[in-house]
Amino acid sequence: MDKEVRLRNYHAHKWDEPLLMEMSCEGQRGILVPRAEAEIRQAIGDAESLVPAEMLRKEPPDLPQLAQPQILRHFLHLSQMTLGTDVNIDIGLGTCTMKYSPKINEYLARSPKLTELHPLQDVDTLQGILEIIYRTEEFIKEISGLDRVSFQPGSGSQAVFTAVSIVRAYHTARGEGEQRNEIITTMFSHPCNAATPATAGFEVITLMPEENGLPSIEALREAVSERTAAILITNPEDTGIYNAGIKAIVDLVHQAGGLCFYDQANANGVLGKVRALEAGFDMCHFNLHKTFSAPHGSLGPATGALAVTKELEKFLPLPLVVYDGHRYDLDYNRPHSIGKVKGFLGNPQLVLRTYAWIMSLGGAGLESVAETAVINNNYLDQQLMGIPGIVKPYHQGEIRLDQIRYSWQKLSEDTGVGTEDVERRMTDFGLQGYWTSHFPWIVDEPFTPEPTESYSKDDIDYWAAVMKQISKEAYADPEKVRQAPHRGPIGRIDETPMMDAARSAVTYRQYKKLKERAEAENNG
């Protein structure tokens, strides 16, 4: 940091915005739906009679009734209370790979040529988007080295679940489906690498890190057996450490008869540098909504692109896009397929954004993405390691790639201020607090920044300056940090039954019941 960084005098909006249902006023309308013309009513008849009686509602749905200005004002108020990726420097959301999504790609994805397509229309009228999907698959095949790709999974976790389903189908086809019921993963791989096989009914063996932050090859040797179905592993793991011994891990699992899946949600720092093929993996996935700049969209929509070897191709979800040199088609004739994991083609808007991003960069540009992300990460590391209270676990000279799992443990021991206090105080400086992807807390008081290639030196300097300021405040006036945020739309969460009701409800009807119950208890 070669110049003094001026911290912004940020203050968030606070609208205390009610729910839409609470704003509802009977009789208001945002749009008047035109009635069907007489000729149409005569030809079609009563539309209600076409719906089976058991599917008809007994009462109209309880929907909010609002005019357009009120609706617009409501959502603009909410947007002003949000620190989204285009509003703040989103370095704090480690492992999420928050990067800039070029707005020209948003323009393409919102074109009526895509938004007005219907998934059931004739394939001859889908040639444009099928070509985009096919060409993007060719890119992912080159980036991974593998043979076929499905874009159907609607998230990274769903791509991992799809991979686990293929693992089961593969072993079942070989007559070992019941025998191979264990899947191995590592503690610093993404949590879905343990959660998805557990959901699918596998027993999960998790390898813990050694002093260098990496799993022990000896522990893996003890874990593999004739029951091993696969290993699911992220590399680099969420510590930012790249496991240079990954080929030995893959070979050991293969020798035991298991498959190897490479979780490449952390691929941003290795694009164009390493491939799943050379490490011997059978499958891998990429998060298009991370590595390839398509926006997260508040946890959706997303796409987990799943790539596999030729041996596993027959198990991929259907349909796959095929090309005969003249025409693109959808291949549903796949008797060994695990079936569908998402409706129709998945999220083709994400594939289109990915295609545009790759085309704009080219091969050299993809390598530059990785190089810039690694440079940014190590520059931020130099800034943070000079701040009192921050420590870096597993610091044994390993080069970290595009993120690092840090710890505020010393700050907590010295001042009583922990990582969650720091997270809340960050928002007072216009920065979104970091994501909870560093859970479980294997590292005490963790935080995991990830300065992707999108951030400038000034962006990184500002983010580091905020950390330095919070550390300074914690040592001088810890209560100030613990009582944060001071300038946000919401203060510390009020742990009352009323708030519990709001957080527990998943529908407005359920919210009303829980609210009434809480009010009765408070008044009783």
Order of alpha helices (4+ residues) and beta strands (2+ residues): alpha-alpha-alpha-alpha-alpha-alpha-beta-alpha-beta-alpha-beta-alpha-beta-alpha-beta-alpha-beta-beta-beta-beta-alpha-beta-alpha-alpha-beta-alpha-alpha-alpha-alpha
